[in-house]
Amino acid sequence: MELRQLEHFVAIAEDESFTRAARRLGYVQSALSVSVRALERELAVKLFERTTHRVRLTEAGRSLLPAARTTLAGAQSIRDEAAAVNGVIRGRLRIGAMQALTVVNVPRLLGRFHREHPDVEITMRPAAGGAAELVNEVANGELDLALVAVAEQPKGLRVLPLASERLLLTSGQDDGSSTRKCVHLHRPIELRELAGASFVDFPTGWIVRTLVDRAFAALDVHRHVAIEIADVPACKQLIREGLGVALLPESIIAADSIGLQTRDVLPAVSWEVSVVLRDHVELSPATAAFMALMELERTGTPA
């Protein structure tokens, strides 16, 4: 068995296509077919069900896929460690980040990291399904780390806090203006007073939605979510148009606050943005270098 055969197996499983996998790996399709057939003969199992439209893993293929990924990751780790001994950071850095994350300047951080470690391949994934999706991908080894807010300590993961901030009641300007600067109204409002309000909120699975749902449930207060939307700018625009109110983190509001007004709420609701990593797993050289650089950014060390 050769590592390249395992690489071909994993690529086809991920792309569900010999053609797409061959294109991604830079092989001709026939070479991948020969490689997989040889692997199937050696393992004495059938790995794929082939149809005219797609390729699916067999039950045996699904069982062997995690081990194949682990083996490839181990081999890559040896290569990366060898390069690190010679003072060169190589490998991959796979990051997940929440939408509209502003407490950490991710583009600037990745730019600095790329300049210092140009041999590292960087991939970044947004939280299309919310923070919970990214946390699961870290746990499954699909991501090296995620910059997210979590509601509780996830099993098997390390959570390193970065910043904590309040969620503020956010509404449109009373006069309907979309050009006035954000106004912060000084009298806090009790969450109980919002029982009859219409809310614009994110879908279930988004951490802000989880925290707000829990805050109202703790008071045994029902709230009406009129609109669910998985897009931060669109959520704020709907609020500007008077279609509802929301509890949003300060940094998300500050990123584009024109035409909005805010109030503190009682009891206070806050979220904590953290780095999530797998626990009891040694960091790759690339991940360790990124974590060190992020700490330098937090302490204000110049680029």
N, C-alpha and C positions, 0 to 999 in steps of 0.2 A: 504494500500500500504506500502511495506517495502523497505528500502534502498537496501537490497540485490536483490530484484526484479529489481530495476532500474539498479543495477550493472550488472546483467545478461543481461538485455536488451541492455545496451551500449556495453558490450563485444561481444555479438552476432552480433550487427550492425557493429562493427569495424572489426571483423574477418570474417564476412559473412559466418559463419559456426557454428553450434551448437557444432560440434566435437572439433574444434580448440578452441572455447571459453571455453568449459568444461575443456580441457587440461590446458589452461592458468589459469583458476580460481581454478583448483584442485577439480572439481565436476565430477560426472558421468553425461553423456549426458541426461539421462532420468530425472534427477533432474532439469536441466535447462529447459527442455521442459515443465515440470509441472509448474515451476515458471513463465515462460512466458505466458502459457495458463491462469494461475490465474490472471496475470496482465492484459491480454487482456480482460478477463471477467469483471474485476473491472472497467476498463476504457471504456468498451463497444466499442472497436475498434480492428481491426486486425493490428498487428504491422509488421508482416513479411509475405512475399510470399515464400513458401517453394517449392523447386524443388528437383529433385534427385541429381543435381550437385552443387547448391549453394542456399544461403538464401539471399533474398533481402528485404529491407525495403519497406513497403507500403507507400503511400502518407501520411497517418496518422503517420506512424512510423518516416518518415523523419521530420515531423512537430514537433513531441514530443522529438526527440533526443537531440536538444540543451537544452531544459528545464531539461531533465534527467541528462545531464552532469553538468548543473549548480547546480542542487540539490545535486548531489554527491560531487561536488567540495565544496559546502557550508558545507556539513557535515564533509568532511575531514578537512576543515579549522577550524572548531570548535575543532576537535580532536587535530590538530596541535597547536592551540592557547593554549589549556589546557595543553599540554605537555610543551610548552614554558614558561607558568606560573611557572612550576616546574623546570625550568632551562634546559629542554631537547628539542633540536630541532629535530623534526621528519617530516614525510611527504615525498614529492617528489620534486626534482629539475629537471626540464626539460629544457635543453639548446640546442640551435642551434648555430652552428659556421661555418663560411666560411672555404672553403678548403684552406690549406696552410696559415692559420692565424698565424702570428709570432709576431705581436706587443703586443699580450697578450699570455703568456705561459699557454695555457689552461690545458694541462696535469698536470703541476706542481700545478696550482691553484686548480684543482679538487682533486688532491692528498692531498693537505693540507686541503681542505674542508672536505674530507672524514675522515681524521684522527681526525679532531676536532668535526665532527658531523656524527659518524658512523651509526646513526639510520635513516639518510636521504637516500632515494633511488634516485640515480642519473641516469638519462638517457640523452644521447647526440645524436643529429641528425646532420648529415652533410648537406651542401647545395647542394644536388644533382641537384636541379633546379635553383641554383643561390641564391643570397641574397634575391631577391624578394619573393621567395618561403618561406624562413624562416620568413621574415617580416609578410607575410600573416598568417603563423601559430601562430605567437605571437598574432596578431590581433584576430584570431579565438579562442584563449585560448588553443591551442594545445601545445604551448611552454610557459614557464614562462619568458624567455628572449632569446635574440639572440645577438651574437657578430658578427656584420656585418658592411659593409659600405653601406650607402644609398645615393641616388642621391638628394633626397629632403625629406622634413618632411612628413612622412606618417600620414594619418588621424587617430586620436584616439590612437596614440602611443607617448610615450616619447622617445626621442633620447638623450642619454648622451654621448658626445664625449670622446673618449679615446686617440686617437693619429691621427695625420695627416702626410702624407708623399707624396712625389712626385712620379709621374709615369715617368719612364725613357725609352727612346728608347733602345730596347734590340735587339742585333743581334749576329750572330755567329762570331767567330774569323776569321780574314781575311785569315789566312793560313789553316783554316779548323781544327785546333788543338782542341781537346776536353780535353786537360790536362793543358793548360795555365790558370793561374788565371785570374779573371775578370779584364778587362781593362776599365777605364772610359776615354773616349775621351773628351777633354776639350772644344772644340768649340761646343756651342749649335747649334741645327739644327731647322730650321723653319718647322712647321708642313706642310706648303705649299710645301716644298721640297719633301715631302713623297707621293705626289699624285700618282706617278707611282710605288710605292713600293708594294710588295706582303706582306700581313699581315697574321700572325697566331694569331687567337683570340678565345675568349671564346664565347659560344652561347649567343643569346639574353636572357636577364634576369640576366646575371652576371653583377655585378656593374662595373667592369673594362670595359667591352664592352660598357655599357651605357655611361660612362664618355668619353671614346675615341670617340664613335660615335658622341656625342654632340660637342666635341671639333672640329672635322672636319666639322660638319654641320654648326657650328657658323662661320667658315671661307668660307663656300660654296665650300668646297674641297671634291671631291669624293675620297674614298680610296677603294682599292681592298682587300677584305678578302678572301684569297685563301683557308685557312684551318680553320675550326671551331673545337674546341676540348674541352670537359668538364673535363679536367684533367691538373692540373698545372705542374707536373713533365714532362708529355708527351709534353705539350706546349713548355717547355724550351728545351727539347731534339730535337723537330722539328726545333726550332730556331738554335740550335747548328749545325744541319745538313744542314743549309742554305736554308731551305724551306720557309723562310719568316722572318719578323721582328715583334716586338710587343711593345706596351707600357705597362710596368709592374711596380707595386709598388716596391720601394727599398727593402723592407723587404722580398718580395717573391724572388727577384733576389739574395739577400744576403744568403738565405737559401741554395742555391746550385748554385754558380756563375761560377764554372769552365767551361771554354770554351765559355764564353759570353763576349761581350763588350757592354758598355752603353754610352749614351749621353743624356744630358739635352735637352729638347725641349722648343720651344717658339711658342706661349704663353704656360706657364707652365700648366700642368694638374696634379691635386692632388686628393687624396681620403682621407676620414676621417673615421676611424674605430670607431664604437660606440656600446654602449649597447642599445638595443631596448626593451622597456617594454610597457605593456598596460598603458594607461593614466587613471587617476581617478579610479584606482583599487588598493586597499590596497595590499601590498606585503605579500605573505605568510611568516611565520617565516624562512623557508628554503631559500627562495629567498632573503629576507632581510639580512640573515646571509652571503649568498654568495656575495651580493653586498658590504657588509662591508669588507669582506675578500679581495675582489678584490681591494678595495681602499687601504687597508693595503699593498698589493703586489705592487701597483703602487707607494706608498710612501716609499717603501724599508724596511718595518717592517719585521724583521727576523721571520722565522717559528718557 
